[in-house]
Amino acid sequence: MNTNTLPISRRSFIVGSGAGALGISFGAIDFAHAQTGPFTPIAWVSIAADNTATIYSAGSEMGQGTMTSLPAVVADHMELDWSKVRVQHAPPDPKRFGNPRFGGGLTTGASRTVTGYYEPLSLAGLQGKLVMLGAAAAQWNVPVSELRAENSLVIHAASNRRVSYGELARTAAAPAELPKVDKTMLKPMAQFKLIGKDLTRVDLAGKTSGTAVYGIDVRLPGMLYASLLSAPVQGEKAEKVDDAATKAVPGVKAVVIIPTGVAVVADSFHTARKARDLLKVQWSSTARGRQYDSDAALKDYVARAENLADAGVTFHAHGDAAKEIAGGARTFKATYTTEHVSQFTMEPMNTTARVDGDKIELWTPSQTVGFVVGGVAAAGGFKPENIKVNIQLLGGGYGRRVEAEYAVDAALIAKAVPGVAVQMIHTREDDFVRAKPRPATAQHLVAAVNAQGKIVGLQHRVVAEQIYARLLPGAFKASGNKDSPVMEFADGVYDIAGHHVQQLIEDRGIACSFWRGVGAGYVKFGIETLVDEVAVGTSQDPLQMRIELCNKSPRAQAVLREVATMSGWNGQRPAGRALGLAFSDAWGTFCAMVVDVSLNAGRPVVHNIWAAVDCGHALSPKNIQTQIEGSAIFGLSAALGEKLSYKAGEPQQKNLGAYNLLRANQTPVVTVKVMPTDNPPGGIGEVGLPPLAPALANAIARLNGGKRLRNLPFPDKVA
C-alpha cells in the first residue's frame, strides 16, 4: 500500500461515507414497542415515558461544541424541554445521519457541520413536533390546528388540557408518513428559545471531571498495546527486520510488519515502545519523497508563481483582469510564501481495534467515518458491512483526523493478533514522522487601481501541493482539476471589476492535507496584506478602502465598522503601538479583525485582538467567541514561528523543542463581538484564523516604516 494514496475503492468509500441526501425517517416502531420502550418520532430523537428526550449528535466532538449546538437546533424546533434532553453520539449510519455538505458522508470538518446539518435538523425538529401534535390530536379527538407545543408538552388551550411528550410516547404509534414540511414553515430567529442562547455544553461536565472518554482513554478487557515504528519517509517500507532483541523483552506478544512500518504488540504501551526502539530495520529507498527538500521546493514555487506564462488552472474568474491591470493607473505586485505547518493535536493519533473472524470493530477519534471504513475495507480485506466504527471524543482535530491512515494501521496490527483488542498509540515524535502538513505555498499577486485609487483588477496565482488531487482524484477531475481546499475562498465579496485566480499544483512526493483554515489561511494573507499596501500606497484609510470594496455586502461593511469602534481605529495609540486590520468572508461568515502590536527588540508583541463576527444565526454566542479566540491564537502561533521543514523527505522538527508553538506568555487579550443576523448560519471553527496573520503583518508595517512581511512564519526579528 502506498502511503501517499490510500487504495480506497469506490464501493468501499460510498458504503462507508453514505453518498446520498440526508434521510429523516422513523425507527421501526410498533404499538407494543411504543408502550414498553422509547418512542422515535424522527430518526434523530427518541422520547422516553419519563419525558426525557435523547437526541443523536452526528458530528465528531473535538472541542468545537457540536454535541451541544446540533441537538439544540433539533430541540428548539421540536419544542423540547432542554433540561430533559440527553445527547448521544449518533451511530455510524450515513443513511440516517450523514452530512449533506459532504455528499451524505459522516464527516466533521471544513466548518461544514452546522452549515450542513442546520436546515435538515430544523426541518426534522419541526416534523417531530408535528408528530407529537398529531398524537395528541388523535388522543383528544381535536384538530391539530387547535394545539401548540412548548417545553415537551402539547397544550389545548380551549379545554385547558396538556399532555407531556413522555405520556404520549407510552401509546403513540408512528404515522405511515412523516408530515410534509419546508423551510418556509420554520420559525424566525426572533422566536428561537435555544438557538442563540448560551447553553452549558453537554461535553463540559465529563471533560471537567476527567470522566470524558477520548480515543486514547478506551479500555477493553484483555487489551494489548501497540507502538509502530513508521518508515522515516512517506512511501517507504521495511525490507529487512531484525527483531530478536525486541522479542526478548518480557511482555512482548508480537512483531507485526505492515505497509507503513513495523509494530510491536505488548501488554503495556511502555513495554511496546521500549521494545520497538530495539528493532533494527532496513528501509526501502525508492520513494519520490526522499528527494524532497522544502526550502529548495519553496524557491521553485516562487519562480513558478512569478512566471506568468505558466497559466495553471483557472480557479475563479470574473471580468477581464488582464485588461483592467493593463489599463490601470498604477499597479502593485507582491509575492508571498507560507511554510508547512503541523496540526499538533493535544491527543496524539490512536485507534483501538479488535478482529473477530471476518469482522472488525474500531474505537477511534476520527473526523471521518467514511475514510475509516473505506480504508480498513481496502487495506484489511474486510467487507464494509463487517466494519463497526465507534467514534470517540477527539483531543483536537484541525484536519489531521480527516484522513484515517492511523486507524488503518491499527486495523492491520489487530488483524495479526485476532480475538483481542489492540490499542495503537503514536508518540509525539511518531505524529511528526507521519505528519500530513498544510501545503507549502508561493503566491504572486498583481493589483491595479484606477485614477481614484479603487482596485479594478486583481490577478492571484497560487502554487501549492495537492490535497484533493491525491485524496479524492475522482472529485478533483470532476471539478475541472480544481483542488478546492488548497484554494478555498480565494474569491470573495470584494467588488473588483476584473479578478482572476490561478492554481498551479505541485506534487513532490510528500502527502499534504487539511489544516485549520487550509487555503483561506494563506490566500487571505496574500489578499489582505496587498489590499493594505494599496491603501497606504494611495493614501487611503485601510478601513475605508475595505468598506468601499464591500459595497455589495452590507453585512461585511457592518463587521468592519463594528471592529473599528471596538478597537478605537481612529483614536490615538500609546507610543510604539500600532493597529492592523484584515477581513475574511470565508465559510459564509463575515469577520473583521484588528490587532494591537508593539515591537520589543525587533520582535512583535501582540497586546490585543478585536474581532467582529456575523455568522448569521448564532447558535451559541459564547461558544462562537471561544472558537474565534481559539482559531485566532492558532493563527498567531503559525504566524510567529510554526514551521515544519523537510530534508531528504524527513521532517526536521519532531517535538516542541524544535517546533515553535506559541507560549502562554505570548497570548494576547482577545475580544469578540458576535453580531447575529437572520441568515442561515455560516461556519465558525476556523473563522478567526485567516484574518489574524494579515492584520498582524499590517500592524507591523506601520511600526517599521512600511516594510512589508510577506513570508509565513515571520522572521524572529521583524525590524
Secondary structure in CASP SS format (residue, H / E / C, confidence):
PFRMAT SS
TARGET T0000
AUTHOR 0000-0000-0000
METHOD secondary structure of the structure
MODEL  1
M C 1.00
N C 1.00
T C 1.00
N C 1.00
T C 1.00
L C 1.00
P C 1.00
I C 1.00
S C 1.00
R H 1.00
R H 1.00
S H 1.00
F H 1.00
I H 1.00
V H 1.00
G H 1.00
S H 1.00
G C 1.00
A C 1.00
G C 1.00
A C 1.00
L C 1.00
G C 1.00
I C 1.00
S C 1.00
F C 1.00
G C 1.00
A C 1.00
I C 1.00
D C 1.00
F H 1.00
A H 1.00
H H 1.00
A H 1.00
Q H 1.00
T H 1.00
G C 1.00
P C 1.00
F E 1.00
T E 1.00
P E 1.00
I E 1.00
A C 1.00
W C 1.00
V E 1.00
S E 1.00
I E 1.00
A C 1.00
A C 1.00
D C 1.00
N C 1.00
T C 1.00
A E 1.00
T E 1.00
I E 1.00
Y E 1.00
S E 1.00
A C 1.00
G C 1.00
S C 1.00
E C 1.00
M C 1.00
G C 1.00
Q C 1.00
G C 1.00
T H 1.00
M H 1.00
T H 1.00
S H 1.00
L H 1.00
P H 1.00
A H 1.00
V H 1.00
V H 1.00
A H 1.00
D H 1.00
H H 1.00
M H 1.00
E C 1.00
L C 1.00
D C 1.00
W H 1.00
S H 1.00
K H 1.00
V E 1.00
R E 1.00
V E 1.00
Q E 1.00
H E 1.00
A C 1.00
P C 1.00
P C 1.00
D C 1.00
P H 1.00
K H 1.00
R H 1.00
F H 1.00
G C 1.00
N E 1.00
P H 1.00
R H 1.00
F H 1.00
G C 1.00
G C 1.00
G E 1.00
L C 1.00
T E 1.00
T C 1.00
G C 1.00
A C 1.00
S C 1.00
R C 1.00
T H 1.00
V H 1.00
T H 1.00
G H 1.00
Y H 1.00
Y H 1.00
E H 1.00
P H 1.00
L H 1.00
S H 1.00
L H 1.00
A H 1.00
G H 1.00
L H 1.00
Q H 1.00
G H 1.00
K H 1.00
L H 1.00
V H 1.00
M H 1.00
L H 1.00
G H 1.00
A H 1.00
A H 1.00
A H 1.00
A H 1.00
Q H 1.00
W H 1.00
N C 1.00
V C 1.00
P C 1.00
V H 1.00
S H 1.00
E H 1.00
L E 1.00
R E 1.00
A E 1.00
E E 1.00
N C 1.00
S C 1.00
L E 1.00
V E 1.00
I E 1.00
H E 1.00
A C 1.00
A C 1.00
S C 1.00
N C 1.00
R E 1.00
R E 1.00
V E 1.00
S E 1.00
Y H 1.00
G H 1.00
E H 1.00
L H 1.00
A H 1.00
R C 1.00
T C 1.00
A C 1.00
A C 1.00
A C 1.00
P C 1.00
A C 1.00
E C 1.00
L C 1.00
P C 1.00
K C 1.00
V C 1.00
D C 1.00
K H 1.00
T H 1.00
M H 1.00
L C 1.00
K C 1.00
P C 1.00
M H 1.00
A H 1.00
Q H 1.00
F C 1.00
K C 1.00
L C 1.00
I C 1.00
G C 1.00
K C 1.00
D C 1.00
L C 1.00
T C 1.00
R C 1.00
V C 1.00
D C 1.00
L H 1.00
A H 1.00
G H 1.00
K H 1.00
T H 1.00
S H 1.00
G C 1.00
T C 1.00
A C 1.00
V C 1.00
Y E 1.00
G H 1.00
I H 1.00
D H 1.00
V C 1.00
R C 1.00
L C 1.00
P C 1.00
G C 1.00
M C 1.00
L E 1.00
Y E 1.00
A E 1.00
S E 1.00
L E 1.00
L E 1.00
S E 1.00
A C 1.00
P C 1.00
V C 1.00
Q C 1.00
G C 1.00
E C 1.00
K C 1.00
A E 1.00
E E 1.00
K E 1.00
V E 1.00
D E 1.00
D C 1.00
A H 1.00
A H 1.00
T H 1.00
K H 1.00
A C 1.00
V C 1.00
P C 1.00
G C 1.00
V E 1.00
K E 1.00
A E 1.00
V E 1.00
V E 1.00
I E 1.00
I E 1.00
P C 1.00
T C 1.00
G E 1.00
V E 1.00
A E 1.00
V E 1.00
V E 1.00
A E 1.00
D C 1.00
S C 1.00
F H 1.00
H H 1.00
T H 1.00
A H 1.00
R H 1.00
K H 1.00
A H 1.00
R H 1.00
D C 1.00
L C 1.00
L C 1.00
K E 1.00
V E 1.00
Q E 1.00
W E 1.00
S C 1.00
S C 1.00
T C 1.00
A C 1.00
R H 1.00
G H 1.00
R H 1.00
Q H 1.00
Y C 1.00
D C 1.00
S H 1.00
D H 1.00
A H 1.00
A H 1.00
L H 1.00
K H 1.00
D H 1.00
Y H 1.00
V H 1.00
A H 1.00
R H 1.00
A H 1.00
E H 1.00
N C 1.00
L C 1.00
A C 1.00
D C 1.00
A C 1.00
G C 1.00
V E 1.00
T E 1.00
F E 1.00
H E 1.00
A E 1.00
H E 1.00
G C 1.00
D C 1.00
A H 1.00
A H 1.00
K H 1.00
E H 1.00
I H 1.00
A H 1.00
G C 1.00
G C 1.00
A C 1.00
R E 1.00
T E 1.00
F E 1.00
K E 1.00
A E 1.00
T E 1.00
Y E 1.00
T E 1.00
T E 1.00
E C 1.00
H C 1.00
V C 1.00
S C 1.00
Q C 1.00
F C 1.00
T C 1.00
M C 1.00
E C 1.00
P C 1.00
M C 1.00
N E 1.00
T E 1.00
T E 1.00
A E 1.00
R E 1.00
V E 1.00
D E 1.00
G C 1.00
D C 1.00
K E 1.00
I E 1.00
E E 1.00
L E 1.00
W E 1.00
T E 1.00
P C 1.00
S C 1.00
Q C 1.00
T E 1.00
V H 1.00
G H 1.00
F H 1.00
V H 1.00
V H 1.00
G H 1.00
G H 1.00
V H 1.00
A H 1.00
A H 1.00
A H 1.00
G H 1.00
G C 1.00
F C 1.00
K C 1.00
P H 1.00
E H 1.00
N H 1.00
I E 1.00
K E 1.00
V E 1.00
N E 1.00
I E 1.00
Q C 1.00
L E 1.00
L C 1.00
G C 1.00
G C 1.00
G C 1.00
Y C 1.00
G C 1.00
R C 1.00
R C 1.00
V C 1.00
E C 1.00
A C 1.00
E H 1.00
Y H 1.00
A H 1.00
V H 1.00
D H 1.00
A H 1.00
A H 1.00
L H 1.00
I H 1.00
A H 1.00
K H 1.00
A H 1.00
V C 1.00
P C 1.00
G C 1.00
V C 1.00
A C 1.00
V E 1.00
Q E 1.00
M E 1.00
I E 1.00
H C 1.00
T C 1.00
R H 1.00
E H 1.00
D H 1.00
D H 1.00
F H 1.00
V H 1.00
R C 1.00
A C 1.00
K C 1.00
P C 1.00
R C 1.00
P C 1.00
A C 1.00
T E 1.00
A E 1.00
Q E 1.00
H E 1.00
L E 1.00
V E 1.00
A E 1.00
A E 1.00
V E 1.00
N C 1.00
A C 1.00
Q C 1.00
G C 1.00
K C 1.00
I E 1.00
V E 1.00
G E 1.00
L E 1.00
Q E 1.00
H E 1.00
R E 1.00
V E 1.00
V E 1.00
A E 1.00
E E 1.00
Q C 1.00
I C 1.00
Y H 1.00
A H 1.00
R H 1.00
L H 1.00
L C 1.00
P H 1.00
G H 1.00
A H 1.00
F H 1.00
K H 1.00
A H 1.00
S C 1.00
G C 1.00
N C 1.00
K C 1.00
D C 1.00
S H 1.00
P H 1.00
V H 1.00
M H 1.00
E C 1.00
F C 1.00
A C 1.00
D C 1.00
G C 1.00
V C 1.00
Y C 1.00
D C 1.00
I C 1.00
A C 1.00
G E 1.00
H E 1.00
H E 1.00
V E 1.00
Q E 1.00
Q E 1.00
L E 1.00
I E 1.00
E E 1.00
D C 1.00
R C 1.00
G C 1.00
I C 1.00
A C 1.00
C C 1.00
S C 1.00
F C 1.00
W C 1.00
R C 1.00
G C 1.00
V H 1.00
G H 1.00
A H 1.00
G H 1.00
Y H 1.00
V H 1.00
K H 1.00
F H 1.00
G H 1.00
I H 1.00
E H 1.00
T H 1.00
L H 1.00
V H 1.00
D H 1.00
E H 1.00
V H 1.00
A H 1.00
V H 1.00
G H 1.00
T C 1.00
S C 1.00
Q C 1.00
D C 1.00
P H 1.00
L H 1.00
Q H 1.00
M H 1.00
R H 1.00
I H 1.00
E H 1.00
L H 1.00
C C 1.00
N C 1.00
K C 1.00
S C 1.00
P H 1.00
R H 1.00
A H 1.00
Q H 1.00
A H 1.00
V H 1.00
L H 1.00
R H 1.00
E H 1.00
V H 1.00
A H 1.00
T H 1.00
M H 1.00
S H 1.00
G C 1.00
W C 1.00
N C 1.00
G C 1.00
Q C 1.00
R C 1.00
P C 1.00
A C 1.00
G C 1.00
R E 1.00
A E 1.00
L E 1.00
G E 1.00
L E 1.00
A E 1.00
F E 1.00
S E 1.00
D C 1.00
A H 1.00
W H 1.00
G H 1.00
T C 1.00
F E 1.00
C E 1.00
A E 1.00
M E 1.00
V E 1.00
V E 1.00
D E 1.00
V E 1.00
S E 1.00
L E 1.00
N E 1.00
A C 1.00
G C 1.00
R E 1.00
P E 1.00
V E 1.00
V E 1.00
H E 1.00
N E 1.00
I E 1.00
W E 1.00
A E 1.00
A E 1.00
V E 1.00
D E 1.00
C C 1.00
G C 1.00
H C 1.00
A C 1.00
L C 1.00
S C 1.00
P H 1.00
K H 1.00
N H 1.00
I H 1.00
Q H 1.00
T H 1.00
Q H 1.00
I H 1.00
E H 1.00
G H 1.00
S H 1.00
A H 1.00
I H 1.00
F H 1.00
G H 1.00
L H 1.00
S H 1.00
A H 1.00
A H 1.00
L H 1.00
G C 1.00
E C 1.00
K C 1.00
L C 1.00
S C 1.00
Y E 1.00
K E 1.00
A C 1.00
G C 1.00
E E 1.00
P E 1.00
Q C 1.00
Q C 1.00
K C 1.00
N C 1.00
L C 1.00
G C 1.00
A C 1.00
Y C 1.00
N C 1.00
L C 1.00
L C 1.00
R C 1.00
A H 1.00
N H 1.00
Q H 1.00
T C 1.00
P C 1.00
V E 1.00
V E 1.00
T E 1.00
V E 1.00
K E 1.00
V E 1.00
M C 1.00
P C 1.00
T C 1.00
D C 1.00
N C 1.00
P C 1.00
P C 1.00
G C 1.00
G C 1.00
I C 1.00
G C 1.00
E C 1.00
V C 1.00
G C 1.00
L C 1.00
P C 1.00
P C 1.00
L H 1.00
A H 1.00
P H 1.00
A H 1.00
L H 1.00
A H 1.00
N H 1.00
A H 1.00
I H 1.00
A H 1.00
R H 1.00
L H 1.00
N C 1.00
G C 1.00
G C 1.00
K C 1.00
R C 1.00
L C 1.00
R C 1.00
N E 1.00
L E 1.00
P C 1.00
F C 1.00
P C 1.00
D C 1.00
K C 1.00
V C 1.00
A C 1.00
END
